[in-house]
Amino acid sequence: MEDGRATDRMVSYYSRFARGGFGLLITEGIYTDTAYSQGYLHQPGLATQEQTEAWKPVVDAVHARDARIFAQLMHAGAQSQGNRFVESTIGPSAVAPKGEQLGFYRGEGPYRVPLAATREQMDQVLEGFVMAALNAKAAGFDGVEIHGANGYLLDQFLTDYLNRRTDEYGGSPENRARFAVEIARAVRDAAGPDMTVGIRISQGKVSDYAHKWTGGVEEARTIFTALATAGIDYIHTTEYRAAAPAFDENGPSLASLAKQYSGLTIIANGNLDDPETAAALIAEGQADVAALGKAALATRDWPHRARANADLNELDPGVFAPLADVKDWELEQPA
């Protein structure tokens, strides 16, 4: 909805995956505050009491199918292309993201040059993540995933060409990772030991698909080691191909590097559509959990079909057209 509340259609949308055999669902990106976090018009939020209440039927429907659900908490930062609260955007520095806004998310033209976030605004961002996590807990979510990937705000801090700060949050990889670590630690402390807390990390971005960390494996070591100090439960890596080398032609995958340097549970995402590919990634110790995105949209009962060695569907481009909105899945028969 325009006001950020979850809808009845979203109840059907998420429960459909639970009916299809998925044991854990991670939501779409949910904005965290009523300032700069919203990334797209009609994006759901967890920033108000009304939004929190609206998520409860979604959570209940997933739990009724014996599945678990995590809220993915997202601050769009400079990559915002629609916000009903403010006209401007913020980022680590006054540097616009590369590329063009996404039409299927109601965007048009190049991204705006953001305001360089002040320390006060960064404190407000952190408070927003904490309050959204507490709201997720009140709504009954089993966990929260901090969105630190795909070019959104925390990833902007991690990215050298977007982060030109000269304070303790810019410059070295250690400094650029500092804000994500502080937010992860604050959310972990606020959520309490009975709630799972993780973070999503990537190299590529919505608007810069092929980006790689310039420091290579050493930068990965710095980032994943730092995140492990926050006390979180897992890291969710996402690449175009989860099993592909992160840097060198024959080197380890990003998931493997996260596993090696953090010692945490690793969720891996990226072209794991084929069950054998997903199973091999786990068997090889590169990750502990395989996450599906487009493959799940194509085959909403993928786990059931994988167990039965049944055919999987091709992704229907209509899922994203004309807008990437939830379609009328409530009209479908249960899996």
Phi and psi in degrees as a GROMACS rama.xvg file:
@    title "Ramachandran Plot"
@    xaxis  label "Phi"
@    yaxis  label "Psi"
@TYPE xy
-60.388  -32.3157  GLU-2
-87.8979  6.66804  ASP-3
87.0713  6.85495  GLY-4
-84.1177  144.586  ARG-5
-66.9242  153.085  ALA-6
-119.758  169.815  THR-7
-60.3162  -35.4328  ASP-8
-62.2155  -35.0356  ARG-9
-70.6458  -29.5057  MET-10
-59.5484  -48.3624  VAL-11
-64.9265  -41.2759  SER-12
-57.7022  -52.6276  TYR-13
-74.9573  -38.0862  TYR-14
-67.3928  -24.3331  SER-15
-62.0275  -40.2373  ARG-16
-67.4018  -39.5988  PHE-17
-63.2318  -41.4125  ALA-18
-62.2326  -30.3067  ARG-19
-80.7466  1.35802  GLY-20
103.391  -0.162183  GLY-21
-71.6236  127.66  PHE-22
-84.324  -24.5359  GLY-23
-136.405  127.838  LEU-24
-111.291  136.326  LEU-25
-114.783  123.768  ILE-26
-67.2669  172.232  THR-27
-61.3844  167.536  GLU-28
-63.6843  128.438  GLY-29
-114.082  128.205  ILE-30
-74.8294  156.07  TYR-31
-110.344  -13.9812  THR-32
-151.089  174.77  ASP-33
-103.308  33.5456  THR-34
-121.447  -102.4  ALA-35
-101.816  2.7666  TYR-36
-78.8722  -29.1072  SER-37
-61.3512  134.533  GLN-38
-103.717  -27.6319  GLY-39
-144.391  146.987  TYR-40
-63.2538  142.05  LEU-41
71.1744  9.63715  HIS-42
-69.2981  140.844  GLN-43
-74.9687  153.624  PRO-44
-126.413  168.442  GLY-45
-133.637  42.2089  LEU-46
-103.674  -12.8013  ALA-47
-131.82  165.893  THR-48
-65.2373  -38.1438  GLN-49
-63.9441  -41.6466  GLU-50
-65.8991  -39.6022  GLN-51
-60.9264  -46.8384  THR-52
-61.9449  -36.0742  GLU-53
-69.0402  -23.3182  ALA-54
-79.4599  -19.0661  TRP-55
-58.9948  -43.1879  LYS-56
-64.0403  -31.9896  PRO-57
-63.6805  -50.2827  VAL-58
-60.6933  -44.8835  VAL-59
-61.2441  -39.9163  ASP-60
-66.1783  -38.2532  ALA-61
-68.0007  -43.8488  VAL-62
-63.3364  -33.1248  HIS-63
-63.786  -20.9479  ALA-64
-99.4834  15.7995  ARG-65
63.4732  29.9817  ASP-66
-111.965  168.58  ALA-67
-114.747  156.141  ARG-68
-141.76  131.45  ILE-69
-108.624  143.4  PHE-70
-90.7345  125.152  ALA-71
-90.8851  113.509  GLN-72
-94.628  124.91  LEU-73
-133.375  133.301  MET-74
-115.654  118.021  HIS-75
-73.6642  -27.7531  ALA-76
58.4195  -135.252  GLY-77
-68.4605  -14.2982  ALA-78
-88.689  8.21245  GLN-79
-68.3657  137.24  SER-80
-129.255  14.3193  GLN-81
-175.691  115.607  GLY-82
-143.393  121.085  ASN-83
-80.8099  -5.12902  ARG-84
-98.4749  -38.5677  PHE-85
-138.31  159.085  VAL-86
-91.4793  -29.5878  GLU-87
-95.2756  174.193  SER-88
-126.277  163.887  THR-89
-126.174  153.986  ILE-90
-150.232  -179.777  GLY-91
-62.9815  -33.1675  PRO-92
-144.423  168.22  SER-93
-81.7544  63.7647  ALA-94
-129.263  123.591  VAL-95
-75.9187  143.585  ALA-96
-59.551  153.708  PRO-97
-69.3164  162.724  LYS-98
79.6543  -167.458  GLY-99
-113.952  154.165  GLU-100
-65.2318  158.413  GLN-101
-89.3069  122.363  LEU-102
-64.3521  -35.6768  GLY-103
-74.7056  -5.50537  PHE-104
-109.809  25.0317  TYR-105
68.7118  22.413  ARG-106
-97.5229  163.221  GLY-107
-157.689  134.014  GLU-108
80.7759  -176.261  GLY-109
-69.2102  160.35  PRO-110
-71.1893  150.219  TYR-111
-75.0889  155.303  ARG-112
-74.9164  121.96  VAL-113
-79.3963  164.756  PRO-114
-76.7122  141.692  LEU-115
-71.8519  121.888  ALA-116
-62.5631  132.197  ALA-117
-79.0729  167.213  THR-118
-63.2017  -35.9813  ARG-119
-63.2213  -42.7438  GLU-120
-65.9731  -36.0654  GLN-121
-65.0868  -38.2512  MET-122
-61.8762  -38.7048  ASP-123
-68.1997  -36.6377  GLN-124
-60.6794  -48.0531  VAL-125
-59.8539  -45.7213  LEU-126
-60.9032  -35.8897  GLU-127
-64.1601  -43.6756  GLY-128
-61.864  -42.3111  PHE-129
-63.9283  -46.886  VAL-130
-65.9948  -37.9891  MET-131
-65.1053  -37.2729  ALA-132
-64.4238  -41.6884  ALA-133
-65.8085  -37.1317  LEU-134
-66.0613  -38.8208  ASN-135
-61.6021  -41.0835  ALA-136
-63.1528  -42.1616  LYS-137
-65.2192  -30.6823  ALA-138
-78.6628  -9.51521  ALA-139
99.2129  4.29923  GLY-140
-58.9755  149.22  PHE-141
-83.4549  -18.3646  ASP-142
-169.489  174.952  GLY-143
-131.853  144.077  VAL-144
-117.736  119.919  GLU-145
-78.2219  125.954  ILE-146
-84.9446  101.535  HIS-147
-113.878  29.327  GLY-148
-129.618  178.828  ALA-149
60.3463  22.4836  ASN-150
90.3788  2.44137  GLY-151
-78.4776  -178.782  TYR-152
-52.4177  -49.6078  LEU-153
-66.0852  -34.139  LEU-154
-67.978  -33.4268  ASP-155
-61.2035  -39.463  GLN-156
-64.9907  -34.9438  PHE-157
-72.5538  -20.3317  LEU-158
-93.9853  122.066  THR-159
-60.5071  -41.376  ASP-160
-77.7332  -15.8197  TYR-161
-95.1399  -22.1201  LEU-162
-108.283  102.139  ASN-163
-113.782  24.618  ARG-164
-65.9431  151.18  ARG-165
-111.518  6.63351  THR-166
-93.0016  -163.304  ASP-167
-73.4778  0.926583  GLU-168
-106.683  7.96883  TYR-169
-135.667  166.988  GLY-170
98.1842  -100.196  GLY-171
-73.1892  158.306  SER-172
-56.4922  -36.6484  PRO-173
-59.9714  -44.1522  GLU-174
-69.425  -40.2919  ASN-175
-69.3102  -23.9506  ARG-176
-84.8582  -11.1487  ALA-177
-59.7457  -43.8154  ARG-178
-65.8644  -43.034  PHE-179
-61.2566  -40.4486  ALA-180
-65.8528  -42.9337  VAL-181
-62.4233  -41.3634  GLU-182
-67.9335  -43.9221  ILE-183
-60.1501  -42.4768  ALA-184
-66.0742  -42.0459  ARG-185
-65.509  -40.9029  ALA-186
-66.6642  -43.0859  VAL-187
-58.046  -45.5319  ARG-188
-65.8648  -40.1294  ASP-189
-73.8009  -37.3481  ALA-190
-70.5226  -28.7489  ALA-191
85.425  165.745  GLY-192
-70.0505  -15.432  PRO-193
-90.2705  6.02724  ASP-194
-125.18  132.714  MET-195
-75.2999  137.536  THR-196
-130.603  128.239  VAL-197
-138.373  178.123  GLY-198
-139.287  142.652  ILE-199
-99.4059  132.413  ARG-200
-133.05  139.646  ILE-201
-145.78  169.489  SER-202
-97.857  -52.821  GLN-203
-68.4725  159.891  GLY-204
-130.659  163.213  LYS-205
-52.2149  -40.5893  VAL-206
-107.963  5.70431  SER-207
-150.929  74.7872  ASP-208
-58.5829  -37.1618  TYR-209
-96.84  9.9503  ALA-210
-61.4571  139.135  HIS-211
-126.979  146.578  LYS-212
-63.043  126.67  TRP-213
-67.5694  -24.0537  THR-214
-85.3196  1.07721  GLY-215
58.2486  -140.555  GLY-216
-59.4826  -37.4674  VAL-217
-65.6407  -38.149  GLU-218
-67.334  -39.4906  GLU-219
-60.2898  -43.106  ALA-220
-58.2501  -45.0237  ARG-221
-61.859  -46.6597  THR-222
-67.0162  -48.8704  ILE-223
-72.2328  -34.5146  PHE-224
-64.7226  -42.1998  THR-225
-64.8769  -43.5962  ALA-226
-62.4475  -33.6745  LEU-227
-64.0252  -25.5982  ALA-228
-73.7089  -12.6924  THR-229
-77.9834  -9.97763  ALA-230
82.8347  14.4126  GLY-231
-75.2458  168.462  ILE-232
-92.7524  -29.4817  ASP-233
-156.241  163.132  TYR-234
-122.102  134.568  ILE-235
-111.119  104.566  HIS-236
-91.3981  142.107  THR-237
-134.628  126.006  THR-238
-134.492  167.92  GLU-239
-58.7821  -44.5385  TYR-240
-126.602  114.029  ARG-241
-59.8864  -34.3885  ALA-242
-89.7232  -4.02226  ALA-243
-77.0964  153.258  ALA-244
-56.9065  138.473  PRO-245
-73.9978  -31.4303  ALA-246
-134.42  -79.6916  PHE-247
-70.5123  158.619  ASP-248
-58.0105  -34.6213  GLU-249
-119.443  19.2191  ASN-250
-84.3831  -177.78  GLY-251
-72.3596  157.857  PRO-252
-73.9322  165.228  SER-253
-63.3419  -37.7327  LEU-254
-61.286  -43.3373  ALA-255
-62.1913  -40.7966  SER-256
-66.1351  -39.8684  LEU-257
-62.43  -41.379  ALA-258
-64.0917  -45.7133  LYS-259
-64.4412  -44.6761  GLN-260
-95.16  -16.2378  TYR-261
-102.026  -32.1867  SER-262
71.5904  9.91624  GLY-263
-94.2817  170.4  LEU-264
-63.1782  135.578  THR-265
-118.958  126.437  ILE-266
-99.9445  132.028  ILE-267
-117.07  139.57  ALA-268
-134.501  142.301  ASN-269
138.427  97.5416  GLY-270
54.5935  46.0579  ASN-271
-102.292  32.9328  LEU-272
-59.7125  -40.3472  ASP-273
-78.5886  126.851  ASP-274
-55.9613  -37.4722  PRO-275
-66.3755  -36.9581  GLU-276
-65.48  -44.003  THR-277
-64.2657  -43.6821  ALA-278
-65.4547  -37.7222  ALA-279
-65.9105  -39.3572  ALA-280
-58.5928  -41.0094  LEU-281
-74.2702  -42.9667  ILE-282
-61.7359  -33.3293  ALA-283
-78.971  -5.17756  GLU-284
81.3022  11.525  GLY-285
-73.0769  -30.468  GLN-286
-152.397  167.251  ALA-287
-104.162  -25.0754  ASP-288
-139.061  138.933  VAL-289
-101.13  129.277  ALA-290
-110.061  138.059  ALA-291
-114.024  139.835  LEU-292
-113.321  -86.6161  GLY-293
-62.5084  -33.9184  LYS-294
-63.5965  -36.2801  ALA-295
-70.8072  -37.2075  ALA-296
-64.2609  -34.5287  LEU-297
-74.2842  -40.903  ALA-298
-131.561  94.7125  THR-299
-76.3326  -8.08919  ARG-300
-115.924  37.5645  ASP-301
-51.3524  -46.2127  TRP-302
-60.554  -42.4512  PRO-303
-62.1419  -43.7489  HIS-304
-69.4329  -37.3129  ARG-305
-62.7094  -42.0613  ALA-306
-64.0932  -33.8656  ARG-307
-90.781  2.1034  ALA-308
55.5798  38.4326  ASN-309
-92.993  164.528  ALA-310
-66.1134  147.943  ASP-311
-107.49  151.169  LEU-312
-79.9916  155.191  ASN-313
-83.6648  148.615  GLU-314
-68.9171  128.59  LEU-315
-82.449  117.857  ASP-316
-58.3769  -19.7404  PRO-317
-63.9267  -15.8041  GLY-318
-58.9745  -32.6871  VAL-319
-104.916  6.1618  PHE-320
-124.346  146.746  ALA-321
-71.9878  -17.6606  PRO-322
-129.045  152.528  LEU-323
-83.0577  59.532  ALA-324
-99.0781  160.506  ASP-325
-64.3143  127.18  VAL-326
-88.9163  -175.926  LYS-327
-82.2185  61.8167  ASP-328
-72.0397  -18.637  TRP-329
-66.2414  -12.728  GLU-330
-84.4225  -10.5961  LEU-331
-79.9145  158.046  GLU-332
-78.9259  148.508  GLN-333
-61.0462  153.611  PRO-334
